[in-house]
Amino acid sequence: MDSNQLKIRHSFSISSIIFSDGRYNVDVQLYLAKGLSHRQVVEDSSLCDVAGADYLLMFRKIGKNQTPIQHPFGLLNYAGAREIPRELLQFRGYEGKQTENRFSHWIWRQYASAFWDDVRIDRVLPFIPAREENDERHIHPLQLDVIERCIILWSNPSEIVFTPFMGVGSEVYSAVANDRKAIGIELKSSYYRQAELNLATVTEVAQENLFSIAAA
């Protein structure tokens, strides 16, 4: 189903497209594409290619949102690789006019970019034990930074996050860690077992996040 059909049948439209840093794609696609190999540079660089980026499509249901997603004290945590300027830390959880909340403004400037080049590529859940012999060699879970941003921006605490392709549990893990509920579906038994192991530690992470918010 293309975006026009989605809009007509279900009243959803694409509101934005975000490009995420595809550096890890360079590594994994080297196994699959000759155009990404250094050998191709040596033999004939006119045939070189570039690795594809990750794409995040954001769909918005047409009409008025009946349940606003509000952040009365701004954004409280940054999911990314950049270092927050120390002089801004005093504004975390700022209760005054939010136009003065420089901490939250700084985070939002990173998130508002159309290209997320600050995603921590290695911030992923354990996945190697879930690999099986017939798996493609480029198996790689989605980075938690990407998932956390989506959950914080587009859901309220205690709401349900649903993922029909759970894999090793990254979306469910991030949802619960950020005070949401989650439902995940996974057909592959090895991925499901790894998701169970990964989710066994999420309660501790959720408690740490709650304490962090309370301290803001």
Summary of the structure (lengths in Angstrom):
residues: 216
radius of gyration: 19.7
end to end distance: 43.9
largest distance: 61.5
contacts: 559
relative contact order: 0.12
helix: 44%
strand: 12%
